[in-house]
Amino acid sequence: MKIGIIVLAAGPSLRFGDTIKQLLTFNGTTLVRKATETALAAELGGPVVVVLGASKALVAPEVANLPVTVIDNNLYEQGIASSIKTGLVAVHLTQTELDAVIFLPCDQPLVSAVLLKKLAITWAESGRGIVATRYDGQLGTPVLFGWHYLNELLDLEGDHGPKWVLMKHKGDRNEVIFEPAALDLNSWADVERMSGKGQKL
């Protein structure tokens, strides 16, 4: 089983003012590095690709010493779909024979390597082409796609992310429940909520 992991870390930090979201720290580790280390710890047999874009010169050093492929999405302002495409191309160039790919945003700090492994195991055992994470009563990321969804993912445009594909294929998807993934650091309010739960940011 060879599954690549794409860490999505290209977006601008519009709701954080002058603060770069990717460089916010969680228990002493920046979000981008934590997500990347989590991806590596899952050991799913495929490459780990980190997609950077906004503030790349400041973010890149955080993962420079890790065994990953770092790719620049210079079209990040066009939306999440541009990062999806950039990551898929980089994964394919790094390792041409893959069974599946997982998309992992860098702003879900409670996502664990155990969850990523569960996505892979569920995919392998269920025979379904998509395995998403369920939290707060909805499906979201991290999400795994069988490699046969490559062309459909490459057709995404603008702000249409992986969820647009998984919602179209109800008969070919499975899920893993992981409520901690609900913590998505998209604003200072999210950061304050996390701090209130005793996490060090």
C-alpha positions as a Markdown table, in Angstrom:
| # | Residue | x | y | z |
|---|---|---|---|---|
| 1 | Met | 0.0 | 0.0 | 0.0 |
| 2 | Lys | 1.5 | 3.3 | -1.1 |
| 3 | Ile | -0.4 | 6.4 | 0.0 |
| 4 | Gly | 1.0 | 9.9 | -0.5 |
| 5 | Ile | 0.1 | 12.7 | 1.9 |
| 6 | Ile | -0.3 | 16.4 | 0.8 |
| 7 | Val | 0.0 | 19.0 | 3.5 |
| 8 | Leu | -1.9 | 22.1 | 2.5 |
| 9 | Ala | -0.1 | 25.2 | 3.8 |
| 10 | Ala | -0.3 | 27.7 | 1.0 |
| 11 | Gly | -3.2 | 29.9 | 2.0 |
| 12 | Pro | -2.9 | 33.6 | 3.1 |
| 13 | Ser | -3.6 | 34.3 | 6.8 |
| 14 | Leu | -6.3 | 36.9 | 6.0 |
| 15 | Arg | -8.0 | 36.6 | 9.4 |
| 16 | Phe | -4.8 | 36.9 | 11.4 |
| 17 | Gly | -3.6 | 40.3 | 10.3 |
| 18 | Asp | 0.2 | 40.4 | 10.3 |
| 19 | Thr | 0.5 | 37.0 | 11.9 |
| 20 | Ile | 1.3 | 34.1 | 9.6 |
| 21 | Lys | -1.1 | 31.3 | 10.5 |
| 22 | Gln | 1.3 | 28.5 | 9.4 |
| 23 | Leu | 3.8 | 29.8 | 12.0 |
| 24 | Leu | 1.4 | 29.8 | 14.9 |
| 25 | Thr | 2.7 | 27.3 | 17.5 |
| 26 | Phe | 0.9 | 24.4 | 19.1 |
| 27 | Asn | 2.6 | 23.0 | 22.2 |
| 28 | Gly | 5.8 | 24.6 | 21.0 |
| 29 | Thr | 5.7 | 23.5 | 17.4 |
| 30 | Thr | 4.5 | 25.5 | 14.4 |
| 31 | Leu | 1.3 | 24.4 | 12.7 |
| 32 | Val | 3.1 | 23.6 | 9.4 |
| 33 | Arg | 5.8 | 21.6 | 11.1 |
| 34 | Lys | 3.4 | 19.7 | 13.3 |
| 35 | Ala | 1.2 | 18.7 | 10.3 |
| 36 | Thr | 4.3 | 17.6 | 8.4 |
| 37 | Glu | 5.6 | 15.6 | 11.2 |
| 38 | Thr | 2.2 | 14.0 | 11.7 |
| 39 | Ala | 2.2 | 13.0 | 8.0 |
| 40 | Leu | 5.6 | 11.5 | 8.2 |
| 41 | Ala | 4.8 | 9.6 | 11.4 |
| 42 | Ala | 1.9 | 7.9 | 9.7 |
| 43 | Glu | 4.4 | 6.0 | 7.5 |
| 44 | Leu | 1.9 | 5.2 | 4.7 |
| 45 | Gly | 4.5 | 4.2 | 2.1 |
| 46 | Gly | 4.2 | 7.2 | -0.1 |
| 47 | Pro | 5.8 | 10.6 | -0.3 |
| 48 | Val | 4.8 | 13.6 | 1.9 |
| 49 | Val | 4.5 | 16.8 | -0.1 |
| 50 | Val | 4.1 | 20.2 | 1.6 |
| 51 | Val | 2.4 | 22.9 | -0.5 |
| 52 | Leu | 3.5 | 26.4 | 0.3 |
| 53 | Gly | 2.5 | 29.7 | -1.1 |
| 54 | Ala | 1.8 | 32.8 | 1.0 |
| 55 | Ser | 4.8 | 33.9 | 3.1 |
| 56 | Lys | 6.7 | 30.9 | 1.7 |
| 57 | Ala | 10.1 | 32.4 | 2.4 |
| 58 | Leu | 9.3 | 32.5 | 6.1 |
| 59 | Val | 7.4 | 29.2 | 6.3 |
| 60 | Ala | 9.7 | 27.0 | 4.3 |
| 61 | Pro | 12.5 | 26.9 | 6.9 |
| 62 | Glu | 10.1 | 25.2 | 9.3 |
| 63 | Val | 10.2 | 22.0 | 7.2 |
| 64 | Ala | 13.5 | 22.4 | 5.5 |
| 65 | Asn | 15.2 | 19.6 | 7.5 |
| 66 | Leu | 12.4 | 17.0 | 7.1 |
| 67 | Pro | 12.4 | 14.3 | 4.4 |
| 68 | Val | 9.6 | 15.8 | 2.4 |
| 69 | Thr | 9.0 | 17.5 | -0.9 |
| 70 | Val | 8.3 | 21.2 | -0.6 |
| 71 | Ile | 6.5 | 22.7 | -3.6 |
| 72 | Asp | 5.6 | 26.3 | -4.2 |
| 73 | Asn | 2.0 | 27.2 | -5.4 |
| 74 | Asn | 2.5 | 30.6 | -6.9 |
| 75 | Leu | -1.2 | 30.6 | -7.8 |
| 76 | Tyr | -2.4 | 30.3 | -4.2 |
| 77 | Glu | -4.5 | 33.4 | -4.5 |
| 78 | Gln | -6.8 | 31.6 | -7.0 |
| 79 | Gly | -8.1 | 29.3 | -4.2 |
| 80 | Ile | -7.6 | 25.9 | -2.6 |
| 81 | Ala | -8.0 | 24.1 | -5.9 |
| 82 | Ser | -4.7 | 25.5 | -7.1 |
| 83 | Ser | -3.0 | 23.9 | -4.1 |
| 84 | Ile | -4.8 | 20.6 | -4.7 |
| 85 | Lys | -3.4 | 20.5 | -8.3 |
| 86 | Thr | 0.1 | 21.6 | -7.3 |
| 87 | Gly | 0.2 | 18.9 | -4.6 |
| 88 | Leu | -1.0 | 16.2 | -6.9 |
| 89 | Val | 1.5 | 17.0 | -9.6 |
| 90 | Ala | 4.3 | 17.0 | -7.0 |
| 91 | Val | 3.2 | 13.7 | -5.5 |
| 92 | His | 3.1 | 12.1 | -8.9 |
| 93 | Leu | 6.5 | 13.4 | -9.9 |
| 94 | Thr | 8.0 | 12.2 | -6.6 |
| 95 | Gln | 6.5 | 8.7 | -6.8 |
| 96 | Thr | 4.7 | 7.7 | -10.0 |
| 97 | Glu | 3.0 | 4.5 | -8.6 |
| 98 | Leu | 0.6 | 5.4 | -5.8 |
| 99 | Asp | -2.6 | 3.8 | -4.6 |
| 100 | Ala | -4.2 | 6.8 | -2.9 |
| 101 | Val | -3.5 | 10.3 | -1.6 |
| 102 | Ile | -4.5 | 12.1 | 1.7 |
| 103 | Phe | -5.1 | 15.8 | 1.9 |
| 104 | Leu | -4.1 | 17.2 | 5.3 |
| 105 | Pro | -4.6 | 21.0 | 6.0 |
| 106 | Cys | -1.9 | 22.4 | 8.4 |
| 107 | Asp | -4.5 | 24.2 | 10.6 |
| 108 | Gln | -6.0 | 21.1 | 12.3 |
| 109 | Pro | -3.4 | 20.6 | 15.0 |
| 110 | Leu | -5.2 | 17.8 | 16.8 |
| 111 | Val | -5.1 | 15.5 | 13.8 |
| 112 | Ser | -2.9 | 12.5 | 14.6 |
| 113 | Ala | -0.8 | 9.9 | 12.7 |
| 114 | Val | -3.2 | 7.3 | 14.2 |
| 115 | Leu | -6.1 | 9.0 | 12.4 |
| 116 | Leu | -4.2 | 9.0 | 9.1 |
| 117 | Lys | -3.5 | 5.3 | 9.5 |
| 118 | Lys | -7.1 | 4.6 | 10.2 |
| 119 | Leu | -8.1 | 6.4 | 7.0 |
| 120 | Ala | -5.7 | 4.2 | 5.1 |
| 121 | Ile | -6.9 | 1.0 | 6.8 |
| 122 | Thr | -10.5 | 1.8 | 6.3 |
| 123 | Trp | -9.9 | 2.5 | 2.7 |
| 124 | Ala | -8.0 | -0.8 | 2.2 |
| 125 | Glu | -10.6 | -2.9 | 4.0 |
| 126 | Ser | -13.8 | -1.2 | 2.8 |
| 127 | Gly | -13.3 | -1.2 | -0.9 |
| 128 | Arg | -14.6 | 2.4 | -1.1 |
| 129 | Gly | -12.6 | 4.9 | -3.1 |
| 130 | Ile | -12.9 | 7.8 | -0.6 |
| 131 | Val | -12.5 | 7.9 | 3.2 |
| 132 | Ala | -13.3 | 11.2 | 5.0 |
| 133 | Thr | -13.0 | 12.3 | 8.6 |
| 134 | Arg | -16.3 | 12.9 | 10.4 |
| 135 | Tyr | -16.6 | 15.5 | 13.2 |
| 136 | Asp | -19.3 | 17.9 | 14.3 |
| 137 | Gly | -21.8 | 15.8 | 12.3 |
| 138 | Gln | -20.2 | 16.5 | 9.0 |
| 139 | Leu | -17.5 | 15.1 | 6.7 |
| 140 | Gly | -14.2 | 16.9 | 6.2 |
| 141 | Thr | -10.5 | 16.7 | 6.2 |
| 142 | Pro | -8.2 | 14.9 | 6.4 |
| 143 | Val | -9.6 | 13.0 | 3.5 |
| 144 | Leu | -8.3 | 10.1 | 1.4 |
| 145 | Phe | -8.9 | 9.5 | -2.3 |
| 146 | Gly | -8.1 | 6.5 | -4.3 |
| 147 | Trp | -5.7 | 7.4 | -7.1 |
| 148 | His | -8.5 | 6.8 | -9.7 |
| 149 | Tyr | -10.0 | 10.1 | -8.5 |
| 150 | Leu | -6.9 | 12.0 | -9.8 |
| 151 | Asn | -8.5 | 13.5 | -12.9 |
| 152 | Glu | -11.6 | 14.7 | -11.0 |
| 153 | Leu | -9.4 | 16.3 | -8.4 |
| 154 | Leu | -7.4 | 18.0 | -11.1 |
| 155 | Asp | -10.6 | 19.5 | -12.5 |
| 156 | Leu | -11.4 | 21.4 | -9.4 |
| 157 | Glu | -11.3 | 25.2 | -9.7 |
| 158 | Gly | -11.2 | 28.2 | -7.4 |
| 159 | Asp | -12.3 | 27.6 | -3.8 |
| 160 | His | -13.7 | 24.1 | -4.6 |
| 161 | Gly | -11.7 | 21.8 | -2.4 |
| 162 | Pro | -11.7 | 18.0 | -1.8 |
| 163 | Lys | -15.1 | 18.1 | -0.2 |
| 164 | Trp | -16.7 | 19.0 | -3.6 |
| 165 | Val | -15.5 | 15.6 | -4.9 |
| 166 | Leu | -16.4 | 13.5 | -1.8 |
| 167 | Met | -19.9 | 14.9 | -1.6 |
| 168 | Lys | -20.6 | 13.8 | -5.2 |
| 169 | His | -19.7 | 10.1 | -4.5 |
| 170 | Lys | -21.9 | 9.0 | -1.6 |
| 171 | Gly | -21.9 | 5.5 | -2.8 |
| 172 | Asp | -18.1 | 5.2 | -2.9 |
| 173 | Arg | -17.1 | 6.7 | 0.4 |
| 174 | Asn | -16.5 | 5.7 | 4.0 |
| 175 | Glu | -15.7 | 7.6 | 7.1 |
| 176 | Val | -13.7 | 7.6 | 10.3 |
| 177 | Ile | -15.1 | 9.5 | 13.3 |
| 178 | Phe | -12.5 | 11.8 | 14.9 |
| 179 | Glu | -14.1 | 14.7 | 16.8 |
| 180 | Pro | -10.8 | 16.5 | 17.6 |
| 181 | Ala | -10.4 | 17.3 | 13.9 |
| 182 | Ala | -13.2 | 19.8 | 14.4 |
| 183 | Leu | -10.6 | 22.2 | 15.8 |
| 184 | Asp | -9.7 | 24.2 | 12.7 |
| 185 | Leu | -7.6 | 27.3 | 13.4 |
| 186 | Asn | -9.2 | 29.8 | 11.0 |
| 187 | Ser | -9.4 | 32.8 | 13.3 |
| 188 | Trp | -8.2 | 34.3 | 16.6 |
| 189 | Ala | -11.4 | 33.1 | 18.1 |
| 190 | Asp | -10.4 | 29.5 | 17.3 |
| 191 | Val | -7.0 | 30.1 | 18.8 |
| 192 | Glu | -8.6 | 31.5 | 22.0 |
| 193 | Arg | -10.9 | 28.5 | 22.2 |
| 194 | Met | -7.9 | 26.1 | 22.0 |
| 195 | Ser | -6.0 | 28.0 | 24.6 |
| 196 | Gly | -9.0 | 27.8 | 26.9 |
| 197 | Lys | -8.9 | 24.0 | 26.6 |
| 198 | Gly | -5.4 | 24.0 | 28.1 |
| 199 | Gln | -3.4 | 23.7 | 24.9 |
| 200 | Lys | -0.3 | 25.8 | 24.6 |
| 201 | Leu | -0.3 | 28.1 | 21.6 |
